[in-house]
């Protein structure tokens, strides 16, 4: 017998002993396995609400680029608040509050006052700062001179030309340096991060609650990882075929309808606000304010409010009928400022919002939105659409159709996700939602063929799972999370009487 044969036989014999004894030959952990096998190290969050609820936080490692899992990595910040009854625990419930670019680490703040005890007993609540946001790696500020990339083009061509140059400067400020890594801050990658989180937590599936942009993230996750979904609720949904540029364009008509709704409310309170006794008169007062501010901008706490910023401010107020009084007070204060006697002060909402625009840069929105969806590049196309909208969308058309930094962004590294699947999901939407119009929910309902739709009728609000808004909506959401049973058919809910404006 040769030495080579004897050596080979010995190796085979040792291998046989190892196999029969249950031992394993170590193998290097490469590719995605090293992410899926990690064990999160939990520690206090230093977030008041989470710490008070017994929560803890950890970092989960993920690839920067999933096409190169052995390359650069990111830490994704997550939180966990344990189920209140360990004996009844069925899994984890991950939540996303929207954006894109919003922190989702604090699930107690998002869901603590609306989830039923029956649901809290069964689920660990999992929060997440998406890549590039909050405590997670990958993001950075761009040094913008103003906090938001979205505003109106104003009433004339000079304003649009100014905004075009501004959008280009904002994009250039973000894309200097390591732009290749910043282009990986996409929804598809965040959905993949969710799958890594699921595996790192040792869970066979994830239950999920997403609101606004969180519905798009949830839909993409369901498309990419259908077998990883347990119970999914999508509140105030985005039509995946309209995200991102299409959704912003849809704000124009939706915000004008919301303004008409608010104008009817304000007309019934003419003794308080003096905008007019009919909805048409109130709308006329707002349009006049727009023209007055275009001619002579108003300075509030060193912030200049003009025809570019007024529609943005109104857009943020119209998303919730519970802000009707704040909107009326804000419009009244700005109208007074255009007159001979400026007001002594402005509403706390307005001053806080302007402070936020000065101090907090929302560039995370640009990284995700522009990285997800390619925008048209030709400025003439934008101006043409703005002009076409002015007759029917006098306040918001120039906001919804305005050019953004995305027009100057590199093409996305991946195509937009087409969502068409039969993953069960409960979709909840208000008919008067101006941020994600009701047609978006109908479209997502068609795309998710096994979904059920719960409609909150005749309410102007974005995000329906709120305290005191609709017991019917709350029961549908909590019931699905608790027992996994859909309503027998699509459901139409009404608001609680005490929640009506």
C-alpha positions, -999 to 999 in steps of 0.1 A, spaced: 0 0 0 14 34 -10 20 63 14 -5 84 -5 -32 57 -3 -25 52 34 -27 90 41 -60 92 21 -75 63 40 -66 78 73 -82 111 64 -114 93 54 -114 73 86 -111 104 108 -138 121 88 -161 91 93 -155 93 131 -163 130 131 -195 125 112 -207 95 133 -198 113 165 -219 144 156 -189 167 153 -187 192 124 -158 204 104 -158 242 108 -163 261 76 -158 298 69 -190 319 72 -192 339 40 -218 357 19 -251 364 36 -247 336 62 -226 359 84 -254 384 85 -282 358 91 -263 341 119 -254 372 139 -267 376 175 -279 411 184 -264 425 216 -291 443 235 -286 473 257 -306 502 271 -318 526 244 -315 559 261 -349 568 247 -373 577 275 -404 560 262 -386 528 252 -366 525 284 -398 531 305 -415 503 286 -387 479 293 -373 482 258 -337 476 246 -317 485 215 -291 467 194 -273 471 160 -277 446 132 -250 444 106 -261 444 69 -243 447 36 -240 482 21 -246 466 -13 -264 433 -14 -248 425 -47 -215 425 -28 -222 409 6 -185 404 14 -179 442 9 -187 472 31 -213 469 58 -237 491 78 -251 489 113 -289 492 114 -303 504 148 -333 484 161 -353 483 193 -373 456 210 -401 460 236 -410 424 248 -445 410 246 -463 416 279 -473 379 282 -443 356 274 -466 325 276 -487 338 247 -460 353 226 -464 345 189 -437 366 173 -425 401 165 -443 432 151 -420 456 132 -433 491 125 -423 519 102 -438 554 106 -433 567 71 -411 593 54 -390 583 36 -363 594 60 -382 591 93 -368 574 123 -388 543 134 -368 533 165 -395 543 190 -424 520 184 -439 530 217 -444 565 205 -459 553 173 -482 524 185 -482 525 223 -516 542 226 -535 523 199 -524 487 201 -548 466 222 -536 447 253 -544 415 234 -519 424 207 -492 437 231 -494 403 249 -485 384 218 -458 405 201 -424 419 207 -425 454 192 -395 459 169 -385 494 158 -359 503 132 -341 533 119 -338 526 82 -303 527 67 -291 563 64 -316 575 91 -312 583 128 -289 559 147 -283 537 117 -252 540 95 -250 553 60 -265 588 60 -251 622 64 -263 658 60 -255 677 29 -252 712 43 -283 725 27 -292 762 35 -328 751 41 -343 720 56 -367 707 29 -362 699 -8 -400 702 -16 -415 736 -21 -437 754 -47 -423 770 -79 -443 801 -70 -465 822 -93 -441 832 -121 -412 819 -143 -385 837 -123 -394 817 -93 -392 785 -112 -358 794 -127 -346 801 -91 -359 768 -79 -343 749 -108 -309 763 -99 -316 756 -62 -326 720 -68 -293 714 -88 -273 729 -59 -291 707 -33 -283 676 -54 -247 685 -59 -243 692 -22 -255 657 -14 -236 638 -41 -201 652 -34 -177 626 -19 -188 590 -16 -219 591 -37 -217 554 -47 -225 544 -11 -252 570 -7 -270 556 -37 -275 523 -18 -299 540 7 -329 526 -12 -362 510 -2 -353 477 -18 -322 476 4 -342 485 35 -366 457 28 -336 434 25 -323 448 58 -357 438 73 -351 402 62 -317 402 78 -333 415 110 -359 388 109 -333 361 106 -310 376 132 -340 376 156 -345 339 148 -381 345 137 -399 324 110 -418 356 98 -424 392 106 -457 409 114 -457 445 102 -474 479 106 -465 506 81 -480 540 76 -476 563 45 -441 555 30 -441 526 54 -468 510 33 -446 511 2 -417 496 22 -440 469 35 -453 462 -1 -417 459 -14 -408 436 15 -438 414 7 -428 413 -30 -392 404 -23 -398 380 7 -434 368 5 -428 338 28 -414 361 55 -447 379 61 -470 370 89 -497 397 95 -493 429 76 -513 462 81 -507 490 56 -522 524 68 -526 553 44 -512 534 14 -491 544 -16 -498 530 -50 -465 513 -58 -468 523 -94 -471 560 -84 -442 561 -60 -423 586 -57 -427 612 -84 -463 601 -93 -474 604 -57 -460 640 -53 -478 649 -86 -510 635 -71 -507 660 -42 -519 688 -64 -555 678 -69 -557 661 -34 -545 692 -16 -569 715 -36 -598 692 -25 -585 693 11 -584 731 9 -620 731 -2 -630 709 27 -612 732 52 -627 762 35 -662 749 42 -652 744 79 -638 779 81 -669 795 64 -691 781 92 -668 800 116 -667 834 99 -674 853 131 -641 839 144 -619 842 114 -635 866 89 -624 847 58 -659 847 43 -692 830 48 -689 806 19 -663 781 10 -656 800 -22 -650 832 -3 -626 814 21 -607 799 -8 -606 833 -25 -590 847 7 -563 821 6 -556 827 -31 -554 864 -24 -529 857 4 -508 838 -20 -507 867 -45 -500 892 -17 -471 871 -4 -457 867 -39 -456 905 -43 -443 912 -7 -430 882 12 -435 881 50 -406 876 74 -414 856 105 -386 851 130 -360 858 103 -376 833 80 -390 846 47 -424 832 38 -432 837 1 -452 820 -27 -427 792 -26 -432 783 11 -468 791 17 -482 761 -2 -457 739 16 -470 751 50 -506 747 40 -499 712 26 -486 701 60 -517 716 78 -543 700 55 -532 664 62 -553 663 93 -587 678 100 -577 681 137 -553 708 126 -582 730 112 -579 755 140 -541 757 136 -545 763 99 -571 790 105 -549 808 130 -519 805 107 -538 819 77 -552 847 99 -518 857 112 -502 857 77 -531 878 63 -527 903 91 -490 905 83 -497 916 48 -517 945 61 -508 978 77 -507 963 112 -487 931 116 -497 907 143 -479 908 177 -471 871 173 -477 840 153 -490 806 161 -467 782 180 -472 757 151 -459 782 125 -429 793 146 -420 757 154 -423 746 118 -401 775 106 -375 766 133 -375 731 120 -369 742 84 -339 763 96 -324 737 119 -332 702 106 -321 690 72 -343 664 56 -317 652 31 -325 615 40 -357 620 20 -336 629 -10 -313 599 -7 -342 574 -5 -367 590 -29 -341 600 -56 -323 567 -52 -356 548 -57 -373 565 -86 -357 583 -116 -372 617 -121 -375 636 -155 -345 657 -163 -358 684 -186 -368 716 -167 -391 726 -196 -412 696 -189 -417 707 -153 -426 743 -163 -451 731 -189 -469 710 -164 -469 738 -138 -486 761 -163 -511 735 -172 -522 731 -136 -526 767 -126 -563 770 -136 -575 740 -116 -548 739 -89 -540 776 -82 -524 769 -48 -508 735 -50 -502 728 -87 -468 746 -87 -458 726 -56 -468 691 -69 -453 697 -103 -421 715 -93 -386 704 -101 -368 686 -72 -331 676 -66 -341 641 -80 -340 657 -115 -302 661 -111 -296 628 -93 -278 598 -109 -301 570 -122 -311 545 -95 -289 515 -91 -320 492 -94 -353 494 -111 -385 504 -92 -401 473 -76 -433 461 -94 -456 449 -66 -480 421 -77 -485 393 -53 -511 374 -31 -495 380 3 -524 388 27 -525 424 40 -550 446 56 -551 480 39 -566 510 58 -573 544 42 -593 576 47 -613 588 17 -601 624 23 -564 616 27 -545 643 8 -510 628 13 -517 594 -1 -550 598 -19 -577 572 -17 -571 560 -53 -537 548 -41 -553 524 -16 -576 511 -43 -546 504 -66 -526 487 -39 -557 466 -30 -557 454 -66 -520 448 -66 -522 427 -35 -548 402 -46 -553 386 -12 -557 419 7 -587 434 24 -595 471 24 -609 491 54 -621 525 43 -626 554 68 -653 574 50 -656 611 47 -626 620 68 -597 642 58 -568 626 76 -535 609 69 -528 579 92 -560 563 105 -547 543 134 -551 571 160 -566 574 194 -602 586 194 -606 586 156 -625 555 147 -632 525 169 -642 506 138 -607 511 123 -590 502 155 -610 471 159 -601 459 124 -564 465 129 -562 451 164 -584 422 156 -562 412 126 -530 414 146 -546 395 175 -563 365 158 -551 368 121 -587 368 108 -596 393 81 -630 410 80 -653 388 58 -654 416 32 -640 450 26 -652 473 53 -664 509 54 -659 526 88 -671 559 102 -653 583 126 -663 583 162 -688 612 168 -664 629 193 -637 630 166 -658 649 141 -646 685 134 
